[in-house]
């Protein structure tokens, strides 16, 4: 067959069978506080043409498209059909509708990546109703500024993950911060460590700022002082490799202001308050897991 005939044959084949397009690398069900930064992160390394999303409301999808430049799929089922990696970014109470939509689609050779809090991989598998690869993730909101911390659990369903398939997951969460791979039995503890804990840090920053506003520092300045100090202190832990207790000791000069403040924090029960917060968070995570 010469070149001209081959081109004519190819055009006829496309017209007859319809345009064949490659699967999108990532499809996001939901584009809210956590879904949107992941969507942008994926587009950054995979390309906007390899990413799609869907939400229940057309007006919302149009806004996200205008803001991000990323095209959307008209429905969850259509998104699932055209995506290799299906990223579930919805609240737990919406997961039932997602299951209903996914059951309409052949999910063979696809990967489910779920950030739905409290929804176990077993519940995902039962809800979807078929054997499929599942990765369960606990991210956090600092992903919005590229400083997220995510915990990733790879399951063994549907034969488990190849190294390449794992890379598709770790690349996504690495695009919005850092990640750790953990077994699923530790996922509720991860909610305490990185999922819910940004709220405690924000409370600390707010309280520290309030405490120095009391002595005359302007509020905006107080927030900057407190927030940058938290950021810098966290960076010291990550980059020096020193134990947090040692770094704390380095600031506490004998008979100085810091050790006096540390004594007051111990007396007020700072550590105990954090233990109690973690216990409450863990308990609620177990309740959500049971559907309570």
N, C-alpha and C positions, 0 to 999 in steps of 0.2 A: 504493500500500500504506500503510494507516494505521499509527500508531506501535505499537499492540498487535500487529498482525499481523507487523510487521517484527521485533519482539522475539522472538515465537514462532518465526519463520523463522530468526533468528540462533541461538537455542538449539538448534533442530533441527539446524542446520548443524554446530555445534560437537560435538553428540553423535554425529553421523554420521561426521564426518571426524576427530574427535579434537581435543583442545585444541591450538591453534596458539600457540606461544610464540616470542618474539623470541630470536635467537641471543645467547648470552653474549658479552660484549665480549672477555674473556680466559679461556683455559683453560690451566692449568698442568699439564704432565706432570712430576710430581715436586714435592715440597714440603720439600726438605731445607735445608741451610745457605744455599744461594743461592735456591732456589725459594720458600721460606717468606717471606723479606722482600719479594720481588717480589710474591708473592700479597697480602701485607698492603698493600704500596704501591698495587697496582692497586685493591684494595677501597676504599682511602682516597679516590681521585679518581673512580673509575668506579661505586662502590657495590657492596656485597657481593652484591647480587642479579645483578650483571653479571659475576661472577667465579666460576669453578669450578676444581677440581683433581682429579687422580687419581694414585694410587700403586699399586704392586702388592699392597699388604697392607691388608685391611679394617680391622684394628685400628689401623694407623697413620693411615688416613684418618679414623677416628672421633676419634682424639686431636687431629689437626689441626683437625677441625671444631669440637670442643669448645673448643679453645684460641683459634681465630680467629673462630668464628661464621659461617664460610663453608661452603656446601654442596659436596659432592663428586660426581663422576660415577663410575658403577660400573666403567668401563673406559676405556682410552685411546681406543678407537674411538668410544665414546659421547661422550666429551669433545670429540673432533675434530668430530663431527657437530654438536654444539650450540654451538661456539665460532667467533667470527670470527677471532681471533688465537690461534694455538696456540703456547704457549711451552714449548720443550723444555728442561727443567732436570734432565737426568740425566747420570751419568758416561759417558764415551765408550764404556766396555765394555758399556753397556746400550742403546746406540743401535740395535743390530740388531733388538731386540724392538720398539722404538718404530716402526721402519720397517715391520715386519710388520703392526703394528696400524694404522698410517696408510694403508697400501695398501688397507685394507678400506673406505675412506671416500672419497667424492667431495670433493676439496679445492678445487674451482673457487671462485674469489672469496674464498679464505681466505688468511691470511698465516702463514707459519712463522717463528717467532722462536726462534733456537737459542743457548743459552749453553754447549753441549757443547764442552769444550776440545778443540782439535785436529781437530774434525770440520768439514771445509771445506764451503762452500756447494755445490760440485760433488758431493761425496759425499752431502750431504743430498738433492740433487735426484735423484741416481741411486738412492738408497735408498728414497725416497718413490715414485719411479717415475712421476711426472707433473710437468707444468709447474705451478709454484706460486711465488708471491712468497716470497722468503727474505731475512730479515735475520739476520746473524750478529753475535753480541755477545760481548765479553769484559768481564764485570763483575768486582767484587772483594768480599771479605767485609765491608768496612766498610759495605756496603749494609744490614747488620743494624742499624746505628745511624743510618741515614739520611745517611751520609757516604760513600757508594760513589763509585767512579770507573769509568765504563763506556765502552768503545770500541764504536761501532756501525758496521757495514758494511751498506749497502743494495745488494742485487744487482739486476740487470736482468732476472732471470727473469720469465716470464709478463707481460711488458710493463712491469715495474718498478713503482715506488711512486708514487702520487699524493701531494700534499702532506698530505692528510688521513690517508692510510695511514701516512706517515712520522710524523705527529703521534701516532698510536696507539702507535708504538714509543718515540719520544722521551719522551712523557708517562710511560710505564711506568718508564723508567730515570731520568728526572728526579725521579720520586717517591721514589727511594731515594738520591739524591745528584746528581752531575753527570755529564756525558757529553761525548764528542767523536766526531764522525763521521769515519771514516777509510776508505781503500780496503782491500780484503781482503788485498792483498799485504803490508800492514803488521801483520796480525793477530798473527803470532808475536812481533813486536817489542812489541806491546801486552801480550802475556802477561808479558813481562819488565818492562815499565814499570808496569803497574797490576795485572795478574792475580796474579802470584806475589810481587811485591815487598812486600805487607804482612807476609809472613813475615820479610823482612830487617829491617823496621822494628821488629817485635816483638823480634827478636834484639837489635837496638840498644838498645831500651828496657830489656830484661832485663840486658844487659851493663853499661849505664850505671848501672843501679840496683845491681847487684852491686859495681861499683867504688866506690860511695860508702858502701854498707853496710860495706865494709872499713874505712872511717874512722869508723864509729859511727852513721850515720843509720839509724833503724829501717826495716826492709824495706818495710812498707806505705807509709811516707812517701817512701821512695826511688822506688817505682813511680809514686806520684802526681807527684813532682817531675819525673821523667824523661818520663812520658807527657804531662803538660800542657805541658812545654817543647817536645816534638815537635809537639804540636797547635798551639801558639802560633807556632812557627817556620814551620810549613807555611802557616798563615793569613797570616803576614807576606809570604811569597812570592806567594800568590794575590791578596792585597788591595792590596799596595803597587805591584806590577808591577816591582819592583826585581830585578835579576839576583841569583841566589843568592850569587854570589861577592862582590857589593857588600855584601849583608846580612851575609855572613861577615866582611868587612873592617871593617864598622861595630862588630863586637863585639871585634875584635882591637886593643886599645890597644897602642901601642908599648912594647915591653919588659914587657908584662903577662902575666897567667896564661893567657889564651886563646891567644895566639900561640905560647906554649910548648907548649900542648896540641896545637894544630894541627900544629906541627912533628913532634911525636911520632906523630900519626896519619898524616902523610905518610911518615914513616920506616917505620912499620909496614905501609904499603901499603894504606890504606883504599880509595883510588880504584881501585887495581889489583884488589883483591879484588872490588869491585862490577862491574868490567868482566868479570872471570872468571865471576862469578855470572850475569851477563847472557848471556855466551857459552854457558854450560852450559844455561841455561834455554831459550835460542833453539834450540840443537841438539836438546834433548829435544822442543821443540814441533814441530820438523820431523819428528822420528821418529814422534811421535804422529799427525801428519798423514798419514804414509805407512803407518800401522797397525803400526808396529814396537813 
